Amino acid sequence: MRIVILGSGTAIPLADRAAPALVLFAGGHPILLDFGPGTLRQLTRAGIAHPSIEHIFLTHFHPDHTAGLAHFFFATRNPHILPHRRPLTLAGPSGLVTFIRKLQEAYEGYLELPSEILKLIEFVPGEKQAFTCGDAKIFCSRTEHTSNSIAYRIEDNLGRSVVIAGDTGFSKEVIGLALGTDLLVLEASFPDGHDVPGHLTPSVAGRMATLARAKRLLLTHFYPECLEVDIAAQCRKTYRGELTLARDLLTIRI
């Protein structure tokens, strides 16, 4: 398993940090998690052809995590791409079908994809369900961000696991989902002492990782305010495991 960070930033434009998105390779299958604005270009920079993406998972519907979908659908409709496009599964929280329908309506048909190409799957937080992607299994739980936001746990056939929480405040459900995981990916939006509901600071993220007994913690989704402080030092108040701070195009092997 390996992860490529496509965007380690937020909705605030920064020269060196794109909006949230990452690619997880599990069992040879690239799985894209979230699709912030600029993700299509970041895929190109990472050397990943966008037609190779056959599974996309959204954590929630805020623009900084989804605005790149319009670009992706429009590019997929290109006559040089669409005839050769393998089926695509787009999964996300409850409300996904309505969200995609309204997005397509807003662009008056320019984002429509054939039904045999695009399959939509809604996950309902709290329900015991798993999605199989090749040899990998994907589970979810709700997060403390929006009413339907979710986190994902991806497990391969060798027992390795990664948990991507998306945006969240302190969450016992995410901790439960992440128990014993090899890599926990959490946001660290704002510095300690500047708590914002629905988001984490470095020390709170570290506390969640410690409670989950995560072997490794990857922090991402940095607002400019957080980048002005020593993020690692704040996280070390509560977490002693292996710690990595995300940057765009960083690759991590599990």
Sequence and secondary structure as in RCSB ss.txt:
>XXXX:A:sequence
MRIVILGSGTAIPLADRAAPALVLFAGGHPILLDFGPGTLRQLTRAGIAHPSIEHIFLTHFHPDHTAGLAHFFFA
TRNPHILPHRRPLTLAGPSGLVTFIRKLQEAYEGYLELPSEILKLIEFVPGEKQAFTCGDAKIFCSRTEHTSNSI
AYRIEDNLGRSVVIAGDTGFSKEVIGLALGTDLLVLEASFPDGHDVPGHLTPSVAGRMATLARAKRLLLTHFYPE
CLEVDIAAQCRKTYRGELTLARDLLTIRI
>XXXX:A:secstr
 EEEEEE   SS BTTB SSEEEEEETTEEEEE   TTHHHHHHHTT  GGG  EEE S   HHHHTHHHHHHHH
HTSTTTGGG   EEEEEETTHHHHHHHHHHHTTTTT   TTTEEEEEE TT    EEETTEEEEEEE SSSTT E
EEEEE TTS EEEE  S SS HHHHHHTTT SEEEEE  S TT   TT   HHHHHHHHHHTT SEEEEE   HH
HHTS HHHHHTTT  SEEEE  TT EEE 
